[in-house]
Amino acid sequence: MKDLDREDDRREPAALNRRTVLECMTWAGAGVLWTMSGGVPRSLGIVGEAMAADAGSVTFMQISDSHIGFDKPANPDTMGTLSAAIAKIKALPVKPAFMIHTGDITHLSKVKEFDDANSLISHAGLDVHYVPGEHDVIDEEHKLYLERYGKGTNGDGWYSFDANGVHFVGLVNVLDLKAGGLGNLGAAQLAWLEDDLRGRSASQPVVLFAHVPLWTVYQQWGWGTDDGAKALDLVKRFGSVTVLNGHIHQVMQKVEGNVTFHTATSTSFPQPAPGSAPSPGPMKVPDDQLRKLLGITQVNFKQGQQRLAIIDTPLQG
Amino acid sequence: MKFALTTRGPGRARAGYAALSAAALLLVGCPAFAADAEVMIDNFTFSPQTLTVRAGAKVTWTNRDDIPHTVASTTKAFKSPALDTDDSYSFTFTTAGSYEYFCSLHPHMTGTVVVEPAAAPGQ
């Protein structure tokens, strides 16, 4: 994402641009955390320091792309790595308020895969708000997903809720996909979203979360949502918008006006950077590197603060 | 066994089988049997992307990716279940026409099967 890098470079002080932060992550064994504040990524130091610095704020967790059932060389033990992610969350000094899972809970939408995922995730002891990935809706009419996670939702599983003054919206963009296209929200969901946001104060922070990125990360690999811009139009009057996605199994982010876009790492296997491989398929890395490329995402928010701080932590530093 | 000319990806050619089939066709002396064909799924791509067969041909898709894919007609003429690694799905095209399809999980993956009318008997 060269364009994004350029944009970031313009916004950041020379001493701490995105490249420097990434280099720091490399030499520190990926133990450096970073956050977004006022649109400027900054390092927060090692895990302990960062947690202490943010102890006064409310946090929630994001995990993504567990792919329970996947057993290929890129990670033959997706149960083990999901367990490690949950253990990381349980070990946090401040208990998060809740968790969101941005889809691809399972690999093949099988009952046992949903059961296994549920059993592991429940150990976190947190309320979990899900949205489906395309791997969770493989069965006809995506009944297995909706039976488990669709209670109280609208349409094909979309919903919203408020927590600590923030308005959260879970969107479904993996159904009714069109040949040659990208992710899809559809007219019914967009109409619902417009209705859901109507009358809300523009000063209320909004968090949109969905599986496939709502912004176009890389069209050639289908990493985007055809009508994502329509959803973003509906939230542009809000002062603080955070868009959280999964699907691409790597951290990617950008800031556009009041909107912060962020994709989470996977708990299962890494995928290549856009265009760096023949396809977006699972990327096999040396065994001792795998857990450095998987991880969890923590989001901190404080009343009155415009931006939410997003911290990615690898399973292994 | 049908008299089938199989089209396979590079490195997978079964030259002997194809030669045998060709010989069998010559012996029969009549191309009334539609040649079946295969489409491979590698690296999120259908190959060949456009396949031409005669009406009556059975087309078999095989997924060789580590990620599941589907084969779904844009007009709902056919749709496979999710194909995990090395799974196959076959569909027999009985009517001439152009059939566009895609992977319903990764819709940027598209392909076309062109079905030509079956040769008249005795031709």
Interface residues (C-beta under 8 A of the other chain):
Chain A: F70 K72 P73 A74 H107 L108 S109 E134 H135 I138 L177 K178 A179 G180 G181 L182 Q219 Q220 W221 G222 P278 S279 P280 G281 P282
Chain B: N43 F44 T45 D65 D66 I67 P68 T70 A72 T74 P81 A82 D84 T85 E100 Y101 F102 S104 L105 H106 P107 H108 M109 T110
